[in-house]
Amino acid sequence: MPKPRKPANQKPLKTLKIFCEGEKTEPNYLKGYIATLDSEARKSVVEVEPTRKNTAVQLVDEAIKAKKSADSLPEDEFWVVYDRESIAKYSDELHSRAISKASGADVKVALCNVCFEYWILLHFIDTDAPYQNFDDLKKNSALNQEVKKVCGCDYDKSSASLFDSIKKLIPDAKRRGARLNKRGVENAESGRSKPYQINPYVGIVDLLDAIDKFT
């Protein structure tokens, strides 16, 4: 059920709305993060929106549609969260189109290259190793063994309890992610400095910073 936008005799509150590619992994993490915020006022205006869309362009279109709706305020902020995934699955052209549409509509993008699990991995270790897709990362990175140390089991995309086990590591992940992105942009080939062209890249850092600052 949507949250009330306008308490009696009060000015409507602007909101930060997030549209996620995943049905469980990203929403579980982001809802967990929102619950940790010190400000009750901020908690009440940061929302993970339900959606069945699961491609970059579809998510951007969904956010633009919400932004243009009668319920939206001019000050509302809209974010989409999705993975780069392999080039064989989603071309550079598709990602370029999604980024262009988002930029033109003032919708923010938090893209993880190659997948959201790279962000989870940064909670445990400092790495810049590239991976081809989620399966490659799960098989060849330290993700499973590190998650097993804190949860007693292998990484599970649908786990609702993982966030509570790793939330104390978020400051480390933020520092590592910011450094990773900075190095990736600085070392990118000429003409290939977009997040979807940089492997690895974790745009979730920017989203969490935006949530922290949203008032």
C-alpha positions as CSV (number, residue, x, y, z in Angstrom):
1,M,0.0,0.0,0.0
2,P,1.5,3.4,-1.0
3,K,2.4,5.8,1.8
4,P,0.2,8.8,2.4
5,R,1.6,11.8,0.5
6,K,-0.1,14.6,2.3
7,P,-0.9,14.6,6.0
8,A,-3.7,16.9,7.0
9,N,-2.7,20.6,6.9
10,Q,0.9,19.8,5.9
11,K,2.9,20.3,2.8
12,P,3.4,17.1,0.8
13,L,6.8,15.5,1.4
14,K,9.2,14.9,-1.5
15,T,10.2,11.3,-1.9
16,L,13.1,9.3,-3.4
17,K,11.8,6.4,-5.4
18,I,13.8,3.4,-6.4
19,F,13.0,0.9,-9.2
20,C,15.0,-2.3,-9.0
21,E,15.7,-5.0,-11.6
22,G,15.7,-7.9,-9.1
23,E,12.6,-9.0,-7.3
24,K,14.5,-10.0,-4.1
25,T,18.2,-9.4,-4.0
26,E,18.3,-5.6,-4.5
27,P,15.0,-4.8,-2.8
28,N,15.9,-6.9,0.2
29,Y,19.2,-5.1,0.5
30,L,17.9,-1.6,-0.1
31,K,14.9,-2.0,2.3
32,G,17.4,-3.2,4.9
33,Y,19.6,-0.2,4.3
34,I,16.6,2.2,4.6
35,A,15.7,0.6,7.9
36,T,19.1,1.4,9.3
37,L,18.8,5.2,8.6
38,D,19.1,7.3,11.8
39,S,16.4,9.8,10.5
40,E,12.9,8.6,10.8
41,A,11.8,11.4,8.5
42,R,14.2,10.1,5.9
43,K,13.1,6.6,6.3
44,S,9.5,7.7,5.6
45,V,10.3,9.3,2.2
46,V,12.7,6.7,0.6
47,E,10.7,4.0,-1.1
48,V,11.5,0.9,-3.1
49,E,8.8,0.7,-5.7
50,P,7.2,-2.6,-6.8
51,T,7.8,-3.4,-10.4
52,R,7.9,-6.4,-12.7
53,K,10.2,-4.7,-15.2
54,N,13.6,-6.3,-15.6
55,T,15.6,-4.6,-18.4
56,A,17.5,-1.4,-18.3
57,V,15.2,0.4,-20.8
58,Q,12.0,-0.9,-19.2
59,L,13.1,0.2,-15.7
60,V,14.0,3.7,-17.0
61,D,10.6,3.9,-18.8
62,E,8.9,2.9,-15.5
63,A,10.7,5.6,-13.6
64,I,9.9,8.2,-16.2
65,K,6.2,7.2,-16.1
66,A,6.1,7.6,-12.4
67,K,8.0,10.9,-12.6
68,K,5.4,12.3,-15.0
69,S,2.4,11.0,-12.9
70,A,0.0,13.3,-11.1
71,D,1.2,11.9,-7.8
72,S,4.8,13.1,-8.4
73,L,6.2,16.3,-7.0
74,P,8.8,18.4,-8.8
75,E,11.3,17.7,-6.0
76,D,10.9,13.9,-6.1
77,E,14.0,12.0,-7.0
78,F,13.9,8.8,-9.1
79,W,16.5,6.0,-9.3
80,V,16.8,2.8,-11.3
81,V,19.0,-0.1,-10.2
82,Y,20.1,-2.8,-12.6
83,D,23.0,-5.0,-13.6
84,R,25.3,-4.7,-16.7
85,E,25.3,-8.5,-17.1
86,S,27.1,-10.0,-20.1
87,I,27.4,-8.3,-23.4
88,A,26.0,-11.5,-25.0
89,K,22.8,-10.8,-23.0
90,Y,22.5,-7.0,-23.2
91,S,24.4,-5.0,-25.8
92,D,26.2,-1.7,-25.2
93,E,23.6,-0.1,-27.5
94,L,20.8,-1.1,-25.2
95,H,22.6,0.3,-22.2
96,S,23.5,3.5,-24.1
97,R,19.8,3.9,-24.9
98,A,18.8,3.4,-21.3
99,I,21.4,5.9,-20.0
100,S,20.4,8.5,-22.6
101,K,16.7,8.2,-21.8
102,A,17.4,8.4,-18.0
103,S,19.6,11.4,-18.4
104,G,17.1,13.2,-20.6
105,A,14.4,12.7,-18.0
106,D,16.6,13.4,-14.9
107,V,16.3,9.9,-13.7
108,K,19.4,8.6,-11.8
109,V,21.0,5.2,-12.6
110,A,22.8,2.9,-10.2
111,L,24.3,0.3,-12.5
112,C,26.5,-2.5,-11.2
113,N,29.0,-4.1,-13.7
114,V,28.8,-6.9,-13.9
115,C,26.2,-7.6,-11.3
116,F,24.9,-6.5,-7.9
117,E,26.8,-9.3,-6.2
118,Y,30.0,-7.4,-6.9
119,W,28.8,-4.8,-4.5
120,I,28.1,-7.6,-1.9
121,L,31.6,-8.9,-2.5
122,L,33.1,-5.5,-1.6
123,H,31.6,-5.8,1.9
124,F,34.3,-8.4,2.5
125,I,37.3,-7.8,0.3
126,D,39.0,-5.0,-1.7
127,T,39.2,-6.3,-5.3
128,D,39.0,-5.0,-8.9
129,A,38.9,-8.4,-10.6
130,P,36.5,-8.4,-13.6
131,Y,33.9,-11.1,-14.1
132,Q,31.9,-12.0,-17.2
133,N,28.5,-12.6,-15.4
134,F,27.0,-13.6,-12.1
135,D,27.8,-17.3,-12.5
136,D,31.5,-16.4,-13.2
137,L,31.6,-14.2,-10.1
138,K,29.9,-16.8,-7.9
139,K,32.2,-19.6,-9.1
140,N,35.5,-17.8,-9.2
141,S,35.3,-15.0,-6.5
142,A,35.5,-15.2,-2.7
143,L,31.8,-14.4,-2.4
144,N,30.6,-17.8,-1.3
145,Q,33.3,-18.4,1.2
146,E,32.9,-15.0,2.7
147,V,29.2,-15.2,3.0
148,K,29.5,-18.6,4.6
149,K,31.7,-17.1,7.3
150,V,28.9,-14.7,8.4
151,C,25.8,-16.7,7.5
152,G,26.9,-20.3,7.7
153,C,25.7,-21.0,4.1
154,D,26.5,-20.2,0.5
155,Y,25.3,-16.9,-1.1
156,D,21.6,-17.1,-2.0
157,K,20.0,-14.3,-4.1
158,S,16.7,-14.6,-2.3
159,S,18.1,-14.5,1.2
160,A,16.2,-12.0,3.4
161,S,18.7,-12.3,6.2
162,L,21.9,-11.6,4.5
163,F,21.7,-7.8,4.9
164,D,21.5,-8.1,8.7
165,S,24.7,-10.2,8.6
166,I,26.7,-7.7,6.5
167,K,25.3,-4.3,7.4
168,K,28.2,-3.6,9.8
169,L,30.5,-3.9,6.8
170,I,28.8,-1.2,4.7
171,P,31.3,1.5,5.5
172,D,34.1,-0.7,4.1
173,A,32.1,-1.5,1.0
174,K,31.4,2.2,0.4
175,R,35.1,3.1,0.6
176,R,36.1,0.2,-1.6
177,G,33.4,0.9,-4.1
178,A,34.2,4.6,-4.4
179,R,37.9,3.8,-5.0
180,L,37.0,1.1,-7.5
181,N,34.8,3.4,-9.5
182,K,37.3,6.2,-9.5
183,R,40.1,3.9,-10.7
184,G,37.8,2.5,-13.3
185,V,36.9,5.9,-14.8
186,E,40.6,7.1,-14.7
187,N,41.9,4.0,-16.4
188,A,39.1,3.6,-18.9
189,E,39.9,3.4,-22.6
190,S,39.2,6.6,-24.6
191,G,35.5,6.8,-25.4
192,R,34.6,3.9,-23.1
193,S,34.2,5.6,-19.7
194,K,30.5,4.9,-19.1
195,P,29.7,2.6,-16.2
196,Y,28.3,-0.1,-18.5
197,Q,31.7,-0.1,-20.2
198,I,33.8,-0.3,-17.1
199,N,34.2,-3.8,-15.5
200,P,33.9,-3.7,-12.5
201,Y,31.8,-0.8,-11.5
202,V,29.3,-0.4,-8.6
203,G,26.9,2.5,-9.0
204,I,25.1,1.4,-5.8
205,V,27.6,3.6,-4.0
206,D,26.0,6.7,-5.5
207,L,22.5,5.6,-4.6
208,L,23.4,5.0,-1.0
209,D,25.1,8.4,-0.8
210,A,21.9,10.0,-2.3
211,I,19.8,8.2,0.3
212,D,22.0,9.4,3.1
213,K,21.7,13.0,2.0
214,F,18.1,13.1,0.9
215,T,16.0,15.6,2.8
